[in-house]
Amino acid sequence: MLILVFILICYDAYVSWRVVTDDGLARGRMAAQLGFVWLMPLAGAILVHWILAAQSRQRDAPSGKYAVYEDYKDHETSPKIFDDH
């Protein structure tokens, strides 16, 4: 039983660390998520961890658009990714 409590505390601490180190969260949202993690230890931590993972996947997903390179506009030959042929 004591081992399960220790594992739960470690998991809550890990999720809390993920919340605190996430740069995309406002202070109010961060406080709400931390409160949810510690007031509902297992369910809150799982839910917040799932939300953070989904936000991270969405933020890191490729946009499918090419970057515009301003320095290539002055050259006669455009880069291969911009060729329409």
C-alpha positions as CSV (number, residue, x, y, z in Angstrom):
1,M,0.0,0.0,0.0
2,L,2.8,2.4,0.9
3,I,4.5,1.7,-2.5
4,L,1.3,2.6,-4.3
5,V,1.1,5.9,-2.5
6,F,4.7,6.6,-3.3
7,I,4.1,5.9,-7.0
8,L,1.1,8.1,-7.0
9,I,3.0,11.0,-5.4
10,C,5.8,10.6,-7.9
11,Y,3.4,10.6,-10.8
12,D,1.6,13.7,-9.4
13,A,5.1,15.4,-9.0
14,Y,6.0,14.5,-12.6
15,V,2.7,15.9,-14.0
16,S,3.2,19.0,-11.9
17,W,6.7,19.4,-13.3
18,R,5.2,19.1,-16.8
19,V,2.6,21.8,-16.0
20,V,5.2,24.2,-14.5
21,T,7.7,23.8,-17.4
22,D,5.1,24.2,-20.2
23,D,5.7,27.7,-21.7
24,G,2.2,27.8,-23.3
25,L,0.2,28.0,-20.1
26,A,-1.0,31.2,-18.5
27,R,-0.6,31.5,-14.7
28,G,-4.3,31.0,-14.0
29,R,-4.5,27.9,-16.1
30,M,-1.3,26.6,-14.6
31,A,-2.7,27.1,-11.1
32,A,-6.0,25.4,-12.0
33,Q,-4.2,22.4,-13.5
34,L,-1.9,22.1,-10.5
35,G,-4.9,22.3,-8.1
36,F,-6.7,19.6,-10.1
37,V,-3.6,17.3,-10.0
38,W,-3.2,17.6,-6.3
39,L,-6.9,17.7,-5.2
40,M,-7.8,14.7,-7.3
41,P,-4.5,12.8,-7.3
42,L,-5.0,10.0,-9.7
43,A,-7.9,11.1,-12.0
44,G,-6.6,14.7,-12.1
45,A,-3.1,13.8,-12.9
46,I,-4.1,11.4,-15.7
47,L,-6.5,14.0,-17.2
48,V,-3.9,16.9,-17.0
49,H,-1.2,14.6,-18.4
50,W,-3.4,13.7,-21.3
51,I,-4.3,17.3,-22.0
52,L,-0.6,18.3,-21.9
53,A,0.3,15.5,-24.3
54,A,-2.4,16.5,-26.7
55,Q,-1.4,20.1,-26.7
56,S,2.2,19.1,-27.2
57,R,1.4,16.9,-30.2
58,Q,-0.7,19.7,-31.7
59,R,2.0,22.3,-31.1
60,D,4.7,20.1,-32.7
61,A,2.7,18.9,-35.6
62,P,3.9,20.0,-39.0
63,S,1.9,22.7,-40.7
64,G,2.2,21.3,-44.2
65,K,3.3,24.7,-45.5
66,Y,6.7,25.6,-46.9
67,A,8.6,28.4,-45.3
68,V,9.1,31.6,-47.4
69,Y,12.8,32.4,-47.8
70,E,13.1,36.1,-48.5
71,D,16.7,35.9,-49.7
72,Y,15.7,33.6,-52.7
73,K,13.4,36.2,-54.2
74,D,16.4,38.2,-55.6
75,H,17.9,35.2,-57.4
76,E,17.1,34.0,-60.9
77,T,16.6,30.4,-59.9
78,S,14.2,29.6,-57.2
79,P,14.9,26.7,-54.8
80,K,13.6,23.3,-55.9
81,I,10.7,23.3,-53.4
82,F,9.2,26.3,-55.1
83,D,9.3,25.0,-58.7
84,D,5.9,24.3,-60.1
85,H,7.2,22.1,-62.9
